[in-house]
Amino acid sequence: MNKTLTEEEVLNKIREVVATQLGIDETQVLDDASFTNDLGADSLDSVELVMSIEHEFGIKIPDERANKISNIKQLKDFVMEKLSVKV
C-alpha cells in the first residue's frame, strides 16, 4: 500500500477480507470476534486468511505471531504495527 491508512480503514479492510475468506457477512466480523470460536474458521481458513492479509497490506506475518492472533482486534493491532514500521 502506498498511502498511510487510518486505523478505521485498516479495520474495515480486515473485516472485508475476513468476511470474504470465511464466506460470512461483514456484520458478523466484530472486533472481539474469535476466528475459530465465533467465525467458524478452521486451520486451513486461518492460513488462507493470513495470506490474504499479507497480500492486502503488503506485509509479512511470521507463523509464530500468526498463531497468537485469535481475533479481529489483535489482527488490526498487528497490521497497524507493521504498517507504522514500514513508513
PyMOL Python script that loads the backbone (N, CA, C, O; Angstrom):
from pymol import cmd

cmd.read_pdbstr("""\
ATOM      1  N   MET A   1       0.849  -1.169   0.000  1.00  0.00           N
ATOM      2  CA  MET A   1       0.000   0.000   0.000  1.00  0.00           C
ATOM      3  C   MET A   1       0.897   1.235   0.000  1.00  0.00           C
ATOM      4  O   MET A   1       1.916   1.266   0.691  1.00  0.00           O
ATOM      5  N   ASN A   2       0.534   2.215  -0.745  1.00  0.00           N
ATOM      6  CA  ASN A   2       1.403   3.367  -0.885  1.00  0.00           C
ATOM      7  C   ASN A   2       0.917   4.586  -0.119  1.00  0.00           C
ATOM      8  O   ASN A   2       1.593   5.615  -0.136  1.00  0.00           O
ATOM      9  N   LYS A   3      -0.212   4.517   0.544  1.00  0.00           N
ATOM     10  CA  LYS A   3      -0.668   5.655   1.331  1.00  0.00           C
ATOM     11  C   LYS A   3      -0.822   5.219   2.776  1.00  0.00           C
ATOM     12  O   LYS A   3      -1.016   4.039   3.069  1.00  0.00           O
ATOM     13  N   THR A   4      -0.735   6.179   3.662  1.00  0.00           N
ATOM     14  CA  THR A   4      -0.904   5.879   5.067  1.00  0.00           C
ATOM     15  C   THR A   4      -2.382   5.639   5.353  1.00  0.00           C
ATOM     16  O   THR A   4      -3.231   6.471   5.036  1.00  0.00           O
ATOM     17  N   LEU A   5      -2.669   4.511   5.944  1.00  0.00           N
ATOM     18  CA  LEU A   5      -4.051   4.159   6.248  1.00  0.00           C
ATOM     19  C   LEU A   5      -4.379   4.507   7.691  1.00  0.00           C
ATOM     20  O   LEU A   5      -3.531   4.398   8.576  1.00  0.00           O
ATOM     21  N   THR A   6      -5.605   4.923   7.916  1.00  0.00           N
ATOM     22  CA  THR A   6      -6.054   5.158   9.284  1.00  0.00           C
ATOM     23  C   THR A   6      -6.403   3.815   9.923  1.00  0.00           C
ATOM     24  O   THR A   6      -6.569   2.806   9.238  1.00  0.00           O
ATOM     25  N   GLU A   7      -6.509   3.828  11.232  1.00  0.00           N
ATOM     26  CA  GLU A   7      -6.881   2.615  11.953  1.00  0.00           C
ATOM     27  C   GLU A   7      -8.249   2.111  11.492  1.00  0.00           C
ATOM     28  O   GLU A   7      -8.453   0.905  11.354  1.00  0.00           O
ATOM     29  N   GLU A   8      -9.169   3.017  11.260  1.00  0.00           N
ATOM     30  CA  GLU A   8     -10.513   2.642  10.814  1.00  0.00           C
ATOM     31  C   GLU A   8     -10.475   2.019   9.414  1.00  0.00           C
ATOM     32  O   GLU A   8     -11.193   1.056   9.145  1.00  0.00           O
ATOM     33  N   GLU A   9      -9.647   2.562   8.528  1.00  0.00           N
ATOM     34  CA  GLU A   9      -9.516   1.995   7.177  1.00  0.00           C
ATOM     35  C   GLU A   9      -8.933   0.590   7.237  1.00  0.00           C
ATOM     36  O   GLU A   9      -9.378  -0.307   6.521  1.00  0.00           O
ATOM     37  N   VAL A  10      -7.933   0.403   8.096  1.00  0.00           N
ATOM     38  CA  VAL A  10      -7.330  -0.922   8.261  1.00  0.00           C
ATOM     39  C   VAL A  10      -8.376  -1.898   8.791  1.00  0.00           C
ATOM     40  O   VAL A  10      -8.511  -3.009   8.277  1.00  0.00           O
ATOM     41  N   LEU A  11      -9.107  -1.489   9.806  1.00  0.00           N
ATOM     42  CA  LEU A  11     -10.129  -2.346  10.399  1.00  0.00           C
ATOM     43  C   LEU A  11     -11.207  -2.709   9.379  1.00  0.00           C
ATOM     44  O   LEU A  11     -11.624  -3.865   9.310  1.00  0.00           O
ATOM     45  N   ASN A  12     -11.655  -1.753   8.600  1.00  0.00           N
ATOM     46  CA  ASN A  12     -12.669  -2.026   7.577  1.00  0.00           C
ATOM     47  C   ASN A  12     -12.159  -2.997   6.525  1.00  0.00           C
ATOM     48  O   ASN A  12     -12.890  -3.890   6.097  1.00  0.00           O
ATOM     49  N   LYS A  13     -10.909  -2.830   6.107  1.00  0.00           N
ATOM     50  CA  LYS A  13     -10.327  -3.726   5.104  1.00  0.00           C
ATOM     51  C   LYS A  13     -10.171  -5.135   5.678  1.00  0.00           C
ATOM     52  O   LYS A  13     -10.425  -6.120   4.985  1.00  0.00           O
ATOM     53  N   ILE A  14      -9.755  -5.232   6.942  1.00  0.00           N
ATOM     54  CA  ILE A  14      -9.638  -6.546   7.585  1.00  0.00           C
ATOM     55  C   ILE A  14     -11.008  -7.215   7.646  1.00  0.00           C
ATOM     56  O   ILE A  14     -11.132  -8.399   7.331  1.00  0.00           O
ATOM     57  N   ARG A  15     -12.024  -6.480   8.042  1.00  0.00           N
ATOM     58  CA  ARG A  15     -13.386  -7.041   8.096  1.00  0.00           C
ATOM     59  C   ARG A  15     -13.811  -7.565   6.724  1.00  0.00           C
ATOM     60  O   ARG A  15     -14.390  -8.645   6.611  1.00  0.00           O
ATOM     61  N   GLU A  16     -13.518  -6.789   5.698  1.00  0.00           N
ATOM     62  CA  GLU A  16     -13.874  -7.185   4.331  1.00  0.00           C
ATOM     63  C   GLU A  16     -13.153  -8.469   3.929  1.00  0.00           C
ATOM     64  O   GLU A  16     -13.767  -9.389   3.388  1.00  0.00           O
ATOM     65  N   VAL A  17     -11.850  -8.529   4.195  1.00  0.00           N
ATOM     66  CA  VAL A  17     -11.053  -9.708   3.833  1.00  0.00           C
ATOM     67  C   VAL A  17     -11.530 -10.934   4.607  1.00  0.00           C
ATOM     68  O   VAL A  17     -11.701 -12.006   4.027  1.00  0.00           O
ATOM     69  N   VAL A  18     -11.744 -10.780   5.912  1.00  0.00           N
ATOM     70  CA  VAL A  18     -12.191 -11.899   6.745  1.00  0.00           C
ATOM     71  C   VAL A  18     -13.555 -12.398   6.272  1.00  0.00           C
ATOM     72  O   VAL A  18     -13.759 -13.605   6.133  1.00  0.00           O
ATOM     73  N   ALA A  19     -14.482 -11.488   6.025  1.00  0.00           N
ATOM     74  CA  ALA A  19     -15.818 -11.880   5.570  1.00  0.00           C
ATOM     75  C   ALA A  19     -15.744 -12.627   4.244  1.00  0.00           C
ATOM     76  O   ALA A  19     -16.413 -13.643   4.059  1.00  0.00           O
ATOM     77  N   THR A  20     -14.935 -12.123   3.328  1.00  0.00           N
ATOM     78  CA  THR A  20     -14.784 -12.772   2.024  1.00  0.00           C
ATOM     79  C   THR A  20     -14.168 -14.159   2.176  1.00  0.00           C
ATOM     80  O   THR A  20     -14.669 -15.127   1.604  1.00  0.00           O
ATOM     81  N   GLN A  21     -13.088 -14.257   2.940  1.00  0.00           N
ATOM     82  CA  GLN A  21     -12.385 -15.536   3.117  1.00  0.00           C
ATOM     83  C   GLN A  21     -13.261 -16.586   3.786  1.00  0.00           C
ATOM     84  O   GLN A  21     -13.224 -17.761   3.419  1.00  0.00           O
ATOM     85  N   LEU A  22     -14.050 -16.156   4.769  1.00  0.00           N
ATOM     86  CA  LEU A  22     -14.846 -17.114   5.531  1.00  0.00           C
ATOM     87  C   LEU A  22     -16.268 -17.263   4.999  1.00  0.00           C
ATOM     88  O   LEU A  22     -17.040 -18.080   5.501  1.00  0.00           O
ATOM     89  N   GLY A  23     -16.615 -16.471   3.979  1.00  0.00           N
ATOM     90  CA  GLY A  23     -17.941 -16.573   3.390  1.00  0.00           C
ATOM     91  C   GLY A  23     -19.051 -16.155   4.345  1.00  0.00           C
ATOM     92  O   GLY A  23     -20.121 -16.764   4.379  1.00  0.00           O
ATOM     93  N   ILE A  24     -18.780 -15.102   5.124  1.00  0.00           N
ATOM     94  CA  ILE A  24     -19.768 -14.608   6.084  1.00  0.00           C
ATOM     95  C   ILE A  24     -20.052 -13.133   5.822  1.00  0.00           C
ATOM     96  O   ILE A  24     -19.355 -12.487   5.039  1.00  0.00           O
ATOM     97  N   ASP A  25     -21.069 -12.614   6.474  1.00  0.00           N
ATOM     98  CA  ASP A  25     -21.420 -11.204   6.345  1.00  0.00           C
ATOM     99  C   ASP A  25     -20.474 -10.361   7.195  1.00  0.00           C
ATOM    100  O   ASP A  25     -20.100 -10.760   8.298  1.00  0.00           O
ATOM    101  N   GLU A  26     -20.092  -9.198   6.682  1.00  0.00           N
ATOM    102  CA  GLU A  26     -19.187  -8.307   7.414  1.00  0.00           C
ATOM    103  C   GLU A  26     -19.723  -7.906   8.775  1.00  0.00           C
ATOM    104  O   GLU A  26     -18.943  -7.607   9.679  1.00  0.00           O
ATOM    105  N   THR A  27     -21.039  -7.895   8.938  1.00  0.00           N
ATOM    106  CA  THR A  27     -21.613  -7.507  10.230  1.00  0.00           C
ATOM    107  C   THR A  27     -21.288  -8.514  11.327  1.00  0.00           C
ATOM    108  O   THR A  27     -21.397  -8.188  12.509  1.00  0.00           O
ATOM    109  N   GLN A  28     -20.891  -9.727  10.959  1.00  0.00           N
ATOM    110  CA  GLN A  28     -20.503 -10.745  11.930  1.00  0.00           C
ATOM    111  C   GLN A  28     -19.068 -10.560  12.409  1.00  0.00           C
ATOM    112  O   GLN A  28     -18.671 -11.141  13.418  1.00  0.00           O
ATOM    113  N   VAL A  29     -18.298  -9.763  11.700  1.00  0.00           N
ATOM    114  CA  VAL A  29     -16.870  -9.606  11.981  1.00  0.00           C
ATOM    115  C   VAL A  29     -16.688  -8.462  12.983  1.00  0.00           C
ATOM    116  O   VAL A  29     -16.362  -7.335  12.610  1.00  0.00           O
ATOM    117  N   LEU A  30     -16.903  -8.776  14.251  1.00  0.00           N
ATOM    118  CA  LEU A  30     -16.764  -7.807  15.330  1.00  0.00           C
ATOM    119  C   LEU A  30     -15.323  -7.779  15.833  1.00  0.00           C
ATOM    120  O   LEU A  30     -14.574  -8.734  15.631  1.00  0.00           O
ATOM    121  N   ASP A  31     -14.934  -6.681  16.489  1.00  0.00           N
ATOM    122  CA  ASP A  31     -13.549  -6.520  16.942  1.00  0.00           C
ATOM    123  C   ASP A  31     -13.062  -7.670  17.816  1.00  0.00           C
ATOM    124  O   ASP A  31     -11.917  -8.106  17.694  1.00  0.00           O
ATOM    125  N   ASP A  32     -13.930  -8.159  18.695  1.00  0.00           N
ATOM    126  CA  ASP A  32     -13.505  -9.214  19.614  1.00  0.00           C
ATOM    127  C   ASP A  32     -13.914 -10.608  19.140  1.00  0.00           C
ATOM    128  O   ASP A  32     -13.836 -11.574  19.899  1.00  0.00           O
ATOM    129  N   ALA A  33     -14.346 -10.707  17.892  1.00  0.00           N
ATOM    130  CA  ALA A  33     -14.761 -11.999  17.344  1.00  0.00           C
ATOM    131  C   ALA A  33     -13.555 -12.920  17.172  1.00  0.00           C
ATOM    132  O   ALA A  33     -12.578 -12.569  16.510  1.00  0.00           O
ATOM    133  N   SER A  34     -13.642 -14.095  17.774  1.00  0.00           N
ATOM    134  CA  SER A  34     -12.600 -15.110  17.625  1.00  0.00           C
ATOM    135  C   SER A  34     -12.739 -15.752  16.244  1.00  0.00           C
ATOM    136  O   SER A  34     -13.840 -16.094  15.811  1.00  0.00           O
ATOM    137  N   PHE A  35     -11.606 -15.907  15.566  1.00  0.00           N
ATOM    138  CA  PHE A  35     -11.654 -16.508  14.230  1.00  0.00           C
ATOM    139  C   PHE A  35     -12.240 -17.913  14.278  1.00  0.00           C
ATOM    140  O   PHE A  35     -13.050 -18.278  13.426  1.00  0.00           O
ATOM    141  N   THR A  36     -11.836 -18.702  15.268  1.00  0.00           N
ATOM    142  CA  THR A  36     -12.297 -20.087  15.330  1.00  0.00           C
ATOM    143  C   THR A  36     -13.622 -20.239  16.063  1.00  0.00           C
ATOM    144  O   THR A  36     -14.538 -20.884  15.554  1.00  0.00           O
ATOM    145  N   ASN A  37     -13.735 -19.657  17.246  1.00  0.00           N
ATOM    146  CA  ASN A  37     -14.935 -19.866  18.065  1.00  0.00           C
ATOM    147  C   ASN A  37     -16.156 -19.114  17.557  1.00  0.00           C
ATOM    148  O   ASN A  37     -17.257 -19.664  17.557  1.00  0.00           O
ATOM    149  N   ASP A  38     -15.988 -17.874  17.127  1.00  0.00           N
ATOM    150  CA  ASP A  38     -17.129 -17.053  16.711  1.00  0.00           C
ATOM    151  C   ASP A  38     -17.388 -17.073  15.203  1.00  0.00           C
ATOM    152  O   ASP A  38     -18.536 -17.023  14.761  1.00  0.00           O
ATOM    153  N   LEU A  39     -16.316 -17.147  14.428  1.00  0.00           N
ATOM    154  CA  LEU A  39     -16.463 -17.027  12.974  1.00  0.00           C
ATOM    155  C   LEU A  39     -16.329 -18.357  12.244  1.00  0.00           C
ATOM    156  O   LEU A  39     -16.511 -18.416  11.028  1.00  0.00           O
ATOM    157  N   GLY A  40     -16.015 -19.421  12.972  1.00  0.00           N
ATOM    158  CA  GLY A  40     -16.004 -20.756  12.391  1.00  0.00           C
ATOM    159  C   GLY A  40     -14.812 -21.099  11.519  1.00  0.00           C
ATOM    160  O   GLY A  40     -14.891 -22.021  10.708  1.00  0.00           O
ATOM    161  N   ALA A  41     -13.704 -20.376  11.667  1.00  0.00           N
ATOM    162  CA  ALA A  41     -12.518 -20.655  10.847  1.00  0.00           C
ATOM    163  C   ALA A  41     -11.832 -21.934  11.326  1.00  0.00           C
ATOM    164  O   ALA A  41     -11.708 -22.173  12.527  1.00  0.00           O
ATOM    165  N   ASP A  42     -11.389 -22.752  10.368  1.00  0.00           N
ATOM    166  CA  ASP A  42     -10.566 -23.910  10.717  1.00  0.00           C
ATOM    167  C   ASP A  42      -9.113 -23.571  10.387  1.00  0.00           C
ATOM    168  O   ASP A  42      -8.816 -22.442   9.998  1.00  0.00           O
ATOM    169  N   SER A  43      -8.214 -24.531  10.538  1.00  0.00           N
ATOM    170  CA  SER A  43      -6.788 -24.237  10.347  1.00  0.00           C
ATOM    171  C   SER A  43      -6.474 -23.810   8.912  1.00  0.00           C
ATOM    172  O   SER A  43      -5.632 -22.937   8.704  1.00  0.00           O
ATOM    173  N   LEU A  44      -7.129 -24.404   7.932  1.00  0.00           N
ATOM    174  CA  LEU A  44      -6.907 -24.007   6.541  1.00  0.00           C
ATOM    175  C   LEU A  44      -7.410 -22.584   6.307  1.00  0.00           C
ATOM    176  O   LEU A  44      -6.753 -21.792   5.632  1.00  0.00           O
ATOM    177  N   ASP A  45      -8.578 -22.264   6.867  1.00  0.00           N
ATOM    178  CA  ASP A  45      -9.096 -20.896   6.764  1.00  0.00           C
ATOM    179  C   ASP A  45      -8.102 -19.904   7.350  1.00  0.00           C
ATOM    180  O   ASP A  45      -7.876 -18.833   6.786  1.00  0.00           O
ATOM    181  N   SER A  46      -7.509 -20.263   8.482  1.00  0.00           N
ATOM    182  CA  SER A  46      -6.561 -19.370   9.151  1.00  0.00           C
ATOM    183  C   SER A  46      -5.343 -19.096   8.278  1.00  0.00           C
ATOM    184  O   SER A  46      -4.887 -17.957   8.183  1.00  0.00           O
ATOM    185  N   VAL A  47      -4.821 -20.132   7.646  1.00  0.00           N
ATOM    186  CA  VAL A  47      -3.668 -19.967   6.755  1.00  0.00           C
ATOM    187  C   VAL A  47      -4.041 -19.078   5.568  1.00  0.00           C
ATOM    188  O   VAL A  47      -3.291 -18.170   5.212  1.00  0.00           O
ATOM    189  N   GLU A  48      -5.184 -19.336   4.965  1.00  0.00           N
ATOM    190  CA  GLU A  48      -5.630 -18.534   3.822  1.00  0.00           C
ATOM    191  C   GLU A  48      -5.895 -17.086   4.225  1.00  0.00           C
ATOM    192  O   GLU A  48      -5.635 -16.161   3.456  1.00  0.00           O
ATOM    193  N   LEU A  49      -6.410 -16.901   5.424  1.00  0.00           N
ATOM    194  CA  LEU A  49      -6.675 -15.555   5.930  1.00  0.00           C
ATOM    195  C   LEU A  49      -5.374 -14.781   6.111  1.00  0.00           C
ATOM    196  O   LEU A  49      -5.281 -13.618   5.718  1.00  0.00           O
ATOM    197  N   VAL A  50      -4.373 -15.420   6.703  1.00  0.00           N
ATOM    198  CA  VAL A  50      -3.066 -14.777   6.879  1.00  0.00           C
ATOM    199  C   VAL A  50      -2.493 -14.384   5.522  1.00  0.00           C
ATOM    200  O   VAL A  50      -1.994 -13.271   5.356  1.00  0.00           O
ATOM    201  N   MET A  51      -2.563 -15.290   4.554  1.00  0.00           N
ATOM    202  CA  MET A  51      -2.031 -14.996   3.223  1.00  0.00           C
ATOM    203  C   MET A  51      -2.771 -13.826   2.579  1.00  0.00           C
ATOM    204  O   MET A  51      -2.150 -12.980   1.937  1.00  0.00           O
ATOM    205  N   SER A  52      -4.079 -13.772   2.744  1.00  0.00           N
ATOM    206  CA  SER A  52      -4.872 -12.676   2.175  1.00  0.00           C
ATOM    207  C   SER A  52      -4.525 -11.341   2.821  1.00  0.00           C
ATOM    208  O   SER A  52      -4.414 -10.327   2.132  1.00  0.00           O
ATOM    209  N   ILE A  53      -4.354 -11.337   4.137  1.00  0.00           N
ATOM    210  CA  ILE A  53      -3.997 -10.107   4.849  1.00  0.00           C
ATOM    211  C   ILE A  53      -2.597  -9.657   4.437  1.00  0.00           C
ATOM    212  O   ILE A  53      -2.367  -8.467   4.220  1.00  0.00           O
ATOM    213  N   GLU A  54      -1.668 -10.598   4.330  1.00  0.00           N
ATOM    214  CA  GLU A  54      -0.312 -10.254   3.888  1.00  0.00           C
ATOM    215  C   GLU A  54      -0.356  -9.603   2.509  1.00  0.00           C
ATOM    216  O   GLU A  54       0.296  -8.586   2.273  1.00  0.00           O
ATOM    217  N   HIS A  55      -1.118 -10.186   1.614  1.00  0.00           N
ATOM    218  CA  HIS A  55      -1.233  -9.657   0.253  1.00  0.00           C
ATOM    219  C   HIS A  55      -1.901  -8.286   0.244  1.00  0.00           C
ATOM    220  O   HIS A  55      -1.429  -7.365  -0.422  1.00  0.00           O
ATOM    221  N   GLU A  56      -2.987  -8.154   0.976  1.00  0.00           N
ATOM    222  CA  GLU A  56      -3.762  -6.909   1.000  1.00  0.00           C
ATOM    223  C   GLU A  56      -2.948  -5.726   1.510  1.00  0.00           C
ATOM    224  O   GLU A  56      -3.044  -4.622   0.974  1.00  0.00           O
ATOM    225  N   PHE A  57      -2.146  -5.960   2.546  1.00  0.00           N
ATOM    226  CA  PHE A  57      -1.416  -4.862   3.178  1.00  0.00           C
ATOM    227  C   PHE A  57       0.075  -4.832   2.827  1.00  0.00           C
ATOM    228  O   PHE A  57       0.789  -3.922   3.248  1.00  0.00           O
ATOM    229  N   GLY A  58       0.548  -5.816   2.061  1.00  0.00           N
ATOM    230  CA  GLY A  58       1.956  -5.839   1.681  1.00  0.00           C
ATOM    231  C   GLY A  58       2.885  -6.048   2.863  1.00  0.00           C
ATOM    232  O   GLY A  58       3.957  -5.447   2.938  1.00  0.00           O
ATOM    233  N   ILE A  59       2.461  -6.913   3.796  1.00  0.00           N
ATOM    234  CA  ILE A  59       3.261  -7.190   4.985  1.00  0.00           C
ATOM    235  C   ILE A  59       3.499  -8.686   5.095  1.00  0.00           C
ATOM    236  O   ILE A  59       2.912  -9.472   4.352  1.00  0.00           O
ATOM    237  N   LYS A  60       4.361  -9.077   6.022  1.00  0.00           N
ATOM    238  CA  LYS A  60       4.618 -10.488   6.309  1.00  0.00           C
ATOM    239  C   LYS A  60       4.227 -10.743   7.756  1.00  0.00           C
ATOM    240  O   LYS A  60       4.634 -10.004   8.653  1.00  0.00           O
ATOM    241  N   ILE A  61       3.445 -11.780   7.981  1.00  0.00           N
ATOM    242  CA  ILE A  61       3.060 -12.174   9.333  1.00  0.00           C
ATOM    243  C   ILE A  61       3.782 -13.484   9.643  1.00  0.00           C
ATOM    244  O   ILE A  61       3.429 -14.529   9.095  1.00  0.00           O
ATOM    245  N   PRO A  62       4.790 -13.436  10.517  1.00  0.00           N
ATOM    246  CA  PRO A  62       5.517 -14.667  10.858  1.00  0.00           C
ATOM    247  C   PRO A  62       4.571 -15.710  11.465  1.00  0.00           C
ATOM    248  O   PRO A  62       3.628 -15.361  12.175  1.00  0.00           O
ATOM    249  N   ASP A  63       4.830 -16.986  11.180  1.00  0.00           N
ATOM    250  CA  ASP A  63       3.961 -18.060  11.666  1.00  0.00           C
ATOM    251  C   ASP A  63       3.771 -18.016  13.173  1.00  0.00           C
ATOM    252  O   ASP A  63       2.657 -18.187  13.668  1.00  0.00           O
ATOM    253  N   GLU A  64       4.874 -17.783  13.912  1.00  0.00           N
ATOM    254  CA  GLU A  64       4.759 -17.782  15.372  1.00  0.00           C
ATOM    255  C   GLU A  64       3.855 -16.650  15.861  1.00  0.00           C
ATOM    256  O   GLU A  64       3.182 -16.791  16.882  1.00  0.00           O
ATOM    257  N   ARG A  65       3.836 -15.542  15.148  1.00  0.00           N
ATOM    258  CA  ARG A  65       2.953 -14.428  15.520  1.00  0.00           C
ATOM    259  C   ARG A  65       1.527 -14.711  15.057  1.00  0.00           C
ATOM    260  O   ARG A  65       0.572 -14.417  15.776  1.00  0.00           O
ATOM    261  N   ALA A  66       1.379 -15.270  13.881  1.00  0.00           N
ATOM    262  CA  ALA A  66       0.043 -15.587  13.359  1.00  0.00           C
ATOM    263  C   ALA A  66      -0.698 -16.543  14.293  1.00  0.00           C
ATOM    264  O   ALA A  66      -1.911 -16.435  14.469  1.00  0.00           O
ATOM    265  N   ASN A  67       0.035 -17.468  14.884  1.00  0.00           N
ATOM    266  CA  ASN A  67      -0.581 -18.438  15.795  1.00  0.00           C
ATOM    267  C   ASN A  67      -1.114 -17.793  17.068  1.00  0.00           C
ATOM    268  O   ASN A  67      -1.959 -18.375  17.749  1.00  0.00           O
ATOM    269  N   LYS A  68      -0.630 -16.600  17.395  1.00  0.00           N
ATOM    270  CA  LYS A  68      -1.060 -15.903  18.614  1.00  0.00           C
ATOM    271  C   LYS A  68      -2.196 -14.913  18.355  1.00  0.00           C
ATOM    272  O   LYS A  68      -2.793 -14.396  19.299  1.00  0.00           O
ATOM    273  N   ILE A  69      -2.492 -14.651  17.100  1.00  0.00           N
ATOM    274  CA  ILE A  69      -3.562 -13.709  16.747  1.00  0.00           C
ATOM    275  C   ILE A  69      -4.868 -14.491  16.657  1.00  0.00           C
ATOM    276  O   ILE A  69      -5.049 -15.324  15.769  1.00  0.00           O
ATOM    277  N   SER A  70      -5.777 -14.209  17.595  1.00  0.00           N
ATOM    278  CA  SER A  70      -7.004 -15.009  17.645  1.00  0.00           C
ATOM    279  C   SER A  70      -8.279 -14.227  17.351  1.00  0.00           C
ATOM    280  O   SER A  70      -9.351 -14.818  17.216  1.00  0.00           O
ATOM    281  N   ASN A  71      -8.171 -12.884  17.250  1.00  0.00           N
ATOM    282  CA  ASN A  71      -9.380 -12.118  16.961  1.00  0.00           C
ATOM    283  C   ASN A  71      -9.072 -10.907  16.076  1.00  0.00           C
ATOM    284  O   ASN A  71      -7.914 -10.618  15.775  1.00  0.00           O
ATOM    285  N   ILE A  72     -10.116 -10.221  15.676  1.00  0.00           N
ATOM    286  CA  ILE A  72     -10.005  -9.102  14.740  1.00  0.00           C
ATOM    287  C   ILE A  72      -9.149  -7.972  15.312  1.00  0.00           C
ATOM    288  O   ILE A  72      -8.302  -7.421  14.608  1.00  0.00           O
ATOM    289  N   LYS A  73      -9.363  -7.626  16.578  1.00  0.00           N
ATOM    290  CA  LYS A  73      -8.612  -6.533  17.196  1.00  0.00           C
ATOM    291  C   LYS A  73      -7.117  -6.841  17.213  1.00  0.00           C
ATOM    292  O   LYS A  73      -6.305  -5.973  16.893  1.00  0.00           O
ATOM    293  N   GLN A  74      -6.748  -8.058  17.581  1.00  0.00           N
ATOM    294  CA  GLN A  74      -5.331  -8.433  17.600  1.00  0.00           C
ATOM    295  C   GLN A  74      -4.736  -8.352  16.199  1.00  0.00           C
ATOM    296  O   GLN A  74      -3.600  -7.909  16.029  1.00  0.00           O
ATOM    297  N   LEU A  75      -5.492  -8.774  15.207  1.00  0.00           N
ATOM    298  CA  LEU A  75      -5.016  -8.703  13.829  1.00  0.00           C
ATOM    299  C   LEU A  75      -4.845  -7.252  13.398  1.00  0.00           C
ATOM    300  O   LEU A  75      -3.841  -6.899  12.780  1.00  0.00           O
ATOM    301  N   LYS A  76      -5.821  -6.415  13.721  1.00  0.00           N
ATOM    302  CA  LYS A  76      -5.742  -4.985  13.383  1.00  0.00           C
ATOM    303  C   LYS A  76      -4.534  -4.340  14.056  1.00  0.00           C
ATOM    304  O   LYS A  76      -3.806  -3.578  13.420  1.00  0.00           O
ATOM    305  N   ASP A  77      -4.316  -4.640  15.342  1.00  0.00           N
ATOM    306  CA  ASP A  77      -3.174  -4.074  16.066  1.00  0.00           C
ATOM    307  C   ASP A  77      -1.855  -4.491  15.418  1.00  0.00           C
ATOM    308  O   ASP A  77      -0.940  -3.678  15.287  1.00  0.00           O
ATOM    309  N   PHE A  78      -1.758  -5.756  15.013  1.00  0.00           N
ATOM    310  CA  PHE A  78      -0.534  -6.232  14.368  1.00  0.00           C
ATOM    311  C   PHE A  78      -0.319  -5.537  13.026  1.00  0.00           C
ATOM    312  O   PHE A  78       0.789  -5.091  12.729  1.00  0.00           O
ATOM    313  N   VAL A  79      -1.367  -5.443  12.222  1.00  0.00           N
ATOM    314  CA  VAL A  79      -1.247  -4.784  10.913  1.00  0.00           C
ATOM    315  C   VAL A  79      -0.830  -3.328  11.096  1.00  0.00           C
ATOM    316  O   VAL A  79       0.048  -2.845  10.381  1.00  0.00           O
ATOM    317  N   MET A  80      -1.447  -2.626  12.039  1.00  0.00           N
ATOM    318  CA  MET A  80      -1.085  -1.225  12.292  1.00  0.00           C
ATOM    319  C   MET A  80       0.380  -1.112  12.702  1.00  0.00           C
ATOM    320  O   MET A  80       1.086  -0.206  12.260  1.00  0.00           O
ATOM    321  N   GLU A  81       0.826  -2.028  13.541  1.00  0.00           N
ATOM    322  CA  GLU A  81       2.228  -2.047  13.978  1.00  0.00           C
ATOM    323  C   GLU A  81       3.160  -2.236  12.780  1.00  0.00           C
ATOM    324  O   GLU A  81       4.149  -1.518  12.640  1.00  0.00           O
ATOM    325  N   LYS A  82       2.846  -3.192  11.927  1.00  0.00           N
ATOM    326  CA  LYS A  82       3.683  -3.461  10.752  1.00  0.00           C
ATOM    327  C   LYS A  82       3.673  -2.282   9.780  1.00  0.00           C
ATOM    328  O   LYS A  82       4.711  -1.929   9.219  1.00  0.00           O
ATOM    329  N   LEU A  83       2.508  -1.677   9.581  1.00  0.00           N
ATOM    330  CA  LEU A  83       2.423  -0.546   8.655  1.00  0.00           C
ATOM    331  C   LEU A  83       3.186   0.659   9.186  1.00  0.00           C
ATOM    332  O   LEU A  83       3.782   1.400   8.403  1.00  0.00           O
ATOM    333  N   SER A  84       3.182   0.871  10.490  1.00  0.00           N
ATOM    334  CA  SER A  84       3.899   2.022  11.052  1.00  0.00           C
ATOM    335  C   SER A  84       5.402   1.825  10.942  1.00  0.00           C
ATOM    336  O   SER A  84       6.142   2.801  10.815  1.00  0.00           O
ATOM    337  N   VAL A  85       5.863   0.591  10.989  1.00  0.00           N
ATOM    338  CA  VAL A  85       7.288   0.298  10.840  1.00  0.00           C
ATOM    339  C   VAL A  85       7.736   0.533   9.405  1.00  0.00           C
ATOM    340  O   VAL A  85       8.866   0.957   9.166  1.00  0.00           O
ATOM    341  N   LYS A  86       6.847   0.256   8.442  1.00  0.00           N
ATOM    342  CA  LYS A  86       7.185   0.409   7.025  1.00  0.00           C
ATOM    343  C   LYS A  86       7.295   1.865   6.602  1.00  0.00           C
ATOM    344  O   LYS A  86       7.995   2.178   5.640  1.00  0.00           O
ATOM    345  N   VAL A  87       6.609   2.761   7.312  1.00  0.00           N
ATOM    346  CA  VAL A  87       6.548   4.171   6.903  1.00  0.00           C
ATOM    347  C   VAL A  87       7.883   4.842   7.120  1.00  0.00           C
ATOM    348  O   VAL A  87       8.029   6.031   6.835  1.00  0.00           O
TER     349      VAL A  87
END
""", "prot")
cmd.dss("prot")
cmd.show_as("cartoon", "prot")
cmd.util.cbc("prot")
cmd.orient("prot")
